[in-house]
Amino acid sequence: MRSRAVMSACSTGIKKKGGARVATTIKKYWFIYLLAIPGFFFLVLFSYGPMYGIVLAFKDYKMNLGVLGSPWVGLANYRELFSDPSFIQAFKNTIIINIYNLVFGFSFNVFLALMINELQIRRLKSVVQTCVYLPYFLSWVIFAGLVQVFLQAPVPGDTGGMVNQLIVAMGGEAIDFMKRPDIFRGILVVTNIIKTAGYSTIIYLAAIAGVDPTLYEAAAIDGGNRKDMLLHITIPRILPSVAVMFLLSVAQLFISNFDQVYNLYNNFVLSTGDVLSTYIYRISLGGGMEFELSTAANLLMNVMGLLALVFSNKFVKKLDVMGIF
């Protein structure tokens, strides 16, 4: 009994000390906490508040009954989803396209940042950076329009887009790129790389700028060339940033870029271009009005993305690189 009383007193003392410490911290940094309050309420209101709608994934939604009043159906919506060939095809396309983006896009972004950093002429480096960053600031509506103009097939009275003009000038046959299901995934990957490479290179170049210059000076004194500095100084120092960007990319493995696909695809390329985001839009706001099915599909791909992030984070930590958590 005495030992229990001692333990209870100790725990009470610890709680009091912890509470006093929190109160002291808030009192000391009250202005910072005050600045964080609007963002906190915005997050709760617009990010956590609507999450009650997740229950639609397990209900037969009736508009006259509302979200909470609609009857429960358990996993019936998921059984209907997995019996829908269009959902299976969209799920398959999403994974394939995102794996392509992860393999080719992610590696290209790291390579591009390293190559830009190696440019010694400052004016040329600024020009290259500007050209790489510019597409990122264009909306997908504008960028997709430019892509369609460049890849346009010849029609009577028109020679087609620039790409087809070059193909014809070199003795080849014009290609109707936007109606070819077999190359549409490649178009999505390449356009995504061109559009988003600038944002990624900013992050990697910022990480490279944080490398201690004395390391390069010491390497130069010891006779190291640019290749040695790149392999043994630059790349190891930016690995934490690369790991974080990799994890964020893995988290998006089951989530597709709706703006990109919606503005580029058409009925001719649905077999390879239809992804989960366009499928969800089509069965809900696009006219299907099956909000319970769209919620179920959305919940599924977000949960799978979270699981992929957790497992990849554990894998990265085993490589002795700091993960996200």
C-alpha positions as CSV (number, residue, x, y, z in Angstrom):
1,M,0.0,0.0,0.0
2,R,2.8,2.3,0.9
3,S,4.6,1.7,-2.4
4,R,1.4,2.4,-4.3
5,A,1.0,5.7,-2.5
6,V,4.6,6.6,-3.3
7,M,4.1,5.8,-7.0
8,S,0.9,7.8,-7.1
9,A,2.6,10.8,-5.5
10,C,5.5,10.5,-8.0
11,S,3.2,10.3,-11.0
12,T,1.2,13.3,-9.6
13,G,4.4,15.3,-9.2
14,I,5.5,14.4,-12.8
15,K,2.2,15.5,-14.2
16,K,2.4,18.8,-12.3
17,K,5.9,19.4,-13.5
18,G,4.8,18.6,-17.1
19,G,1.9,20.9,-16.8
20,A,4.0,23.7,-15.4
21,R,6.5,23.1,-18.2
22,V,3.8,23.4,-20.9
23,A,2.4,26.5,-19.3
24,T,5.9,28.1,-19.2
25,T,6.5,27.3,-22.8
26,I,3.1,28.7,-23.9
27,K,3.7,31.8,-21.8
28,K,7.2,32.3,-23.3
29,Y,6.2,31.7,-26.9
30,W,2.6,33.0,-26.8
31,F,2.9,35.1,-29.9
32,I,4.0,32.1,-32.0
33,Y,1.1,30.0,-30.7
34,L,-1.2,32.9,-31.5
35,L,0.0,33.0,-35.1
36,A,-0.6,29.2,-35.3
37,I,-4.2,29.4,-34.1
38,P,-5.8,30.5,-37.5
39,G,-3.9,27.7,-39.4
40,F,-4.9,25.2,-36.7
41,F,-8.6,26.1,-37.0
42,F,-8.4,26.1,-40.8
43,L,-6.9,22.6,-40.7
44,V,-9.6,21.3,-38.3
45,L,-12.4,22.9,-40.3
46,F,-11.4,22.0,-43.8
47,S,-9.2,18.9,-43.4
48,Y,-10.6,17.0,-40.4
49,G,-14.1,18.3,-40.3
50,P,-15.2,16.8,-43.7
51,M,-13.7,13.4,-42.8
52,Y,-17.0,12.3,-41.3
53,G,-18.0,11.7,-44.9
54,I,-15.8,8.7,-45.0
55,V,-18.7,6.7,-43.6
56,L,-20.3,7.0,-47.1
57,A,-18.0,4.2,-48.2
58,F,-20.0,1.8,-46.0
59,K,-23.5,3.2,-46.7
60,D,-26.1,3.2,-49.4
61,Y,-26.3,7.0,-49.8
62,K,-29.7,8.6,-50.2
63,M,-29.7,12.3,-50.7
64,N,-33.0,12.8,-48.9
65,L,-31.7,11.0,-45.8
66,G,-28.2,12.6,-45.8
67,V,-24.9,11.1,-44.9
68,L,-25.7,10.0,-41.3
69,G,-29.2,8.9,-42.1
70,S,-28.4,6.6,-45.0
71,P,-28.5,2.9,-44.3
72,W,-25.3,0.9,-43.6
73,V,-24.3,-1.7,-46.2
74,G,-21.0,-2.8,-44.9
75,L,-18.5,-3.8,-47.6
76,A,-21.0,-4.0,-50.4
77,N,-19.6,-0.9,-52.1
78,Y,-16.2,-2.5,-52.2
79,R,-17.6,-5.7,-53.6
80,E,-19.3,-3.7,-56.3
81,L,-16.0,-1.8,-57.1
82,F,-13.9,-4.9,-57.4
83,S,-16.5,-6.5,-59.7
84,D,-16.4,-3.4,-62.0
85,P,-13.9,-4.0,-64.9
86,S,-13.5,-0.2,-65.4
87,F,-12.3,0.2,-61.8
88,I,-9.8,-2.7,-62.1
89,Q,-8.5,-1.1,-65.3
90,A,-8.2,2.4,-63.7
91,F,-6.5,0.9,-60.7
92,K,-4.0,-0.9,-62.9
93,N,-3.3,2.2,-65.1
94,T,-2.8,4.3,-61.9
95,I,-0.1,2.0,-60.5
96,I,1.7,1.5,-63.9
97,I,1.8,5.2,-64.6
98,N,3.0,6.1,-61.1
99,I,5.7,3.5,-61.2
100,Y,6.9,4.9,-64.5
101,N,6.9,8.4,-62.9
102,L,8.8,7.1,-59.9
103,V,11.4,5.2,-61.9
104,F,12.0,7.8,-64.7
105,G,10.7,11.0,-63.3
106,F,12.3,10.8,-59.8
107,S,15.7,9.7,-61.1
108,F,15.6,12.4,-63.8
109,N,14.9,15.1,-61.3
110,V,17.9,14.2,-59.1
111,F,20.1,13.9,-62.2
112,L,18.9,17.3,-63.5
113,A,19.6,19.0,-60.2
114,L,23.1,17.5,-60.0
115,M,23.9,18.6,-63.6
116,I,22.6,22.1,-63.1
117,N,24.8,22.4,-60.0
118,E,27.8,21.3,-62.1
119,L,27.4,24.3,-64.5
120,Q,30.3,26.7,-63.9
121,I,29.0,29.6,-66.1
122,R,26.7,31.5,-63.8
123,R,24.7,33.2,-66.7
124,L,24.1,29.8,-68.4
125,K,23.1,28.3,-65.1
126,S,20.5,31.0,-64.5
127,V,19.1,30.5,-68.0
128,V,18.8,26.8,-67.6
129,Q,17.2,27.1,-64.2
130,T,14.6,29.6,-65.6
131,C,13.8,27.3,-68.5
132,V,13.3,24.3,-66.2
133,Y,11.2,26.3,-63.6
134,L,8.9,28.0,-66.1
135,P,6.5,25.0,-67.0
136,Y,5.8,24.5,-63.3
137,F,4.0,27.9,-63.1
138,L,1.7,27.0,-65.9
139,S,-1.7,25.4,-65.1
140,W,-2.3,21.9,-66.5
141,V,-5.1,23.4,-68.7
142,I,-2.6,25.6,-70.5
143,F,0.2,23.1,-70.5
144,A,-2.1,20.3,-71.9
145,G,-3.2,22.7,-74.6
146,L,0.4,23.3,-75.6
147,V,1.1,19.5,-75.6
148,Q,-1.8,18.9,-77.9
149,V,-0.7,21.6,-80.3
150,F,2.8,20.1,-80.4
151,L,1.6,16.6,-80.9
152,Q,-1.3,17.4,-83.2
153,A,-1.8,15.0,-86.1
154,P,-1.9,16.3,-89.7
155,V,-5.4,17.0,-91.1
156,P,-6.4,18.3,-94.6
157,G,-5.2,21.9,-94.9
158,D,-2.9,21.6,-91.8
159,T,0.6,20.1,-91.5
160,G,0.0,19.1,-87.9
161,G,2.1,19.9,-84.8
162,M,5.8,20.5,-84.6
163,V,6.6,16.9,-83.6
164,N,4.8,15.5,-86.6
165,Q,6.4,18.1,-88.9
166,L,9.8,16.9,-87.8
167,I,8.9,13.3,-88.3
168,V,7.6,13.9,-91.8
169,A,10.6,16.1,-92.7
170,M,12.9,13.2,-91.7
171,G,11.1,10.8,-94.0
172,G,8.8,9.2,-91.4
173,E,5.0,8.9,-91.2
174,A,2.9,11.2,-89.1
175,I,1.6,9.8,-85.8
176,D,-1.7,10.6,-84.2
177,F,-0.2,10.7,-80.7
178,M,-3.3,11.6,-78.8
179,K,-5.3,8.6,-80.1
180,R,-2.7,6.0,-79.5
181,P,-3.4,4.0,-76.3
182,D,0.0,2.2,-76.6
183,I,2.0,5.5,-76.2
184,F,-0.4,7.5,-74.0
185,R,1.2,6.5,-70.8
186,G,4.5,7.6,-72.1
187,I,3.0,11.0,-73.0
188,L,1.7,11.3,-69.4
189,V,5.1,10.4,-67.9
190,V,7.1,12.8,-70.2
191,T,4.8,15.7,-69.8
192,N,4.7,15.2,-66.0
193,I,8.6,15.3,-65.9
194,I,8.7,18.5,-68.0
195,K,6.0,20.1,-65.9
196,T,7.2,19.3,-62.4
197,A,11.0,18.9,-62.8
198,G,11.6,22.5,-61.8
199,Y,9.9,22.2,-58.4
200,S,12.0,19.1,-57.5
201,T,15.3,20.6,-58.7
202,I,14.7,23.7,-56.4
203,I,14.6,21.3,-53.4
204,Y,17.7,19.4,-54.4
205,L,19.6,22.5,-55.3
206,A,18.7,24.0,-51.9
207,A,20.1,20.8,-50.3
208,I,23.3,21.0,-52.3
209,A,23.7,24.7,-51.4
210,G,23.7,23.6,-47.7
211,V,26.8,21.4,-48.2
212,D,29.9,22.8,-46.4
213,P,32.2,24.4,-49.1
214,T,35.3,23.4,-47.1
215,L,34.6,19.8,-48.0
216,Y,35.0,20.6,-51.7
217,E,38.1,22.7,-51.0
218,A,39.7,19.8,-49.0
219,A,38.9,17.4,-51.8
220,A,40.4,19.7,-54.4
221,I,43.6,20.0,-52.3
222,D,43.8,16.2,-52.1
223,G,43.5,16.0,-55.9
224,G,39.9,15.2,-56.3
225,N,38.1,16.0,-59.5
226,R,34.5,17.1,-60.1
227,K,33.4,13.5,-60.5
228,D,34.9,12.5,-57.1
229,M,33.3,15.5,-55.4
230,L,29.9,14.6,-57.0
231,L,30.1,10.9,-55.9
232,H,31.6,11.3,-52.5
233,I,30.5,14.7,-51.2
234,T,27.4,16.0,-53.0
235,I,25.3,12.9,-53.4
236,P,25.9,11.5,-49.8
237,R,25.0,15.0,-48.4
238,I,21.7,15.3,-50.3
239,L,20.6,11.7,-49.6
240,P,18.2,12.8,-46.7
241,S,16.4,15.2,-49.1
242,V,16.3,12.5,-51.8
243,A,14.9,10.0,-49.3
244,V,12.1,12.4,-48.2
245,M,11.1,13.2,-51.8
246,F,11.2,9.5,-52.6
247,L,8.8,8.7,-49.7
248,L,6.5,11.5,-50.8
249,S,6.5,10.0,-54.3
250,V,5.7,6.5,-52.9
251,A,2.8,8.0,-50.9
252,Q,1.4,9.1,-54.3
253,L,1.7,5.7,-55.8
254,F,-2.1,5.1,-55.8
255,I,-3.1,8.7,-56.4
256,S,-3.0,10.1,-59.9
257,N,-2.8,13.7,-61.2
258,F,-6.4,14.4,-62.1
259,D,-5.7,17.8,-63.8
260,Q,-3.1,16.2,-66.1
261,V,-5.0,13.2,-67.2
262,Y,-8.4,14.9,-67.5
263,N,-7.0,17.6,-69.8
264,L,-5.0,15.1,-72.0
265,Y,-7.0,11.9,-72.3
266,N,-10.0,11.1,-74.5
267,N,-12.2,8.1,-75.4
268,F,-9.6,6.6,-77.7
269,V,-7.0,6.1,-74.8
270,L,-9.3,5.1,-72.0
271,S,-7.9,1.6,-71.9
272,T,-4.5,2.9,-70.8
273,G,-5.2,6.4,-69.7
274,D,-8.2,6.2,-67.4
275,V,-6.9,6.4,-63.8
276,L,-8.5,6.3,-60.4
277,S,-9.0,10.0,-60.1
278,T,-10.8,10.3,-63.5
279,Y,-12.8,7.1,-62.7
280,I,-13.9,8.6,-59.3
281,Y,-14.9,11.9,-61.0
282,R,-16.8,10.0,-63.7
283,I,-18.9,7.9,-61.3
284,S,-19.7,10.9,-59.0
285,L,-19.6,14.5,-60.1
286,G,-19.2,13.5,-63.8
287,G,-22.7,12.3,-64.0
288,G,-22.7,8.9,-62.3
289,M,-23.9,10.3,-59.0
290,E,-22.6,7.2,-57.1
291,F,-21.0,9.1,-54.3
292,E,-20.8,6.1,-52.0
293,L,-18.7,4.2,-54.6
294,S,-16.5,7.2,-55.3
295,T,-15.9,7.6,-51.5
296,A,-15.0,3.9,-51.2
297,A,-12.5,4.1,-54.0
298,N,-11.0,7.3,-52.7
299,L,-10.7,5.8,-49.2
300,L,-9.1,2.7,-50.6
301,M,-6.4,4.5,-52.6
302,N,-5.5,6.8,-49.7
303,V,-5.2,3.9,-47.2
304,M,-3.0,2.0,-49.6
305,G,-0.9,5.1,-50.2
306,L,-0.5,5.4,-46.4
307,L,0.6,1.8,-46.1
308,A,3.1,2.2,-48.9
309,L,4.5,5.2,-47.2
310,V,4.9,3.4,-43.8
311,F,6.6,0.4,-45.3
312,S,8.9,2.5,-47.6
313,N,9.8,4.7,-44.6
314,K,10.9,1.6,-42.7
315,F,12.9,0.4,-45.7
316,V,14.7,3.8,-45.9
317,K,15.5,3.8,-42.2
318,K,17.2,0.4,-42.6
319,L,19.5,2.1,-45.2
320,D,20.6,4.4,-42.3
321,V,18.9,7.4,-43.9
322,M,16.5,9.6,-42.0
323,G,12.9,9.0,-43.0
324,I,9.8,11.2,-42.5
325,F,8.8,9.7,-39.1
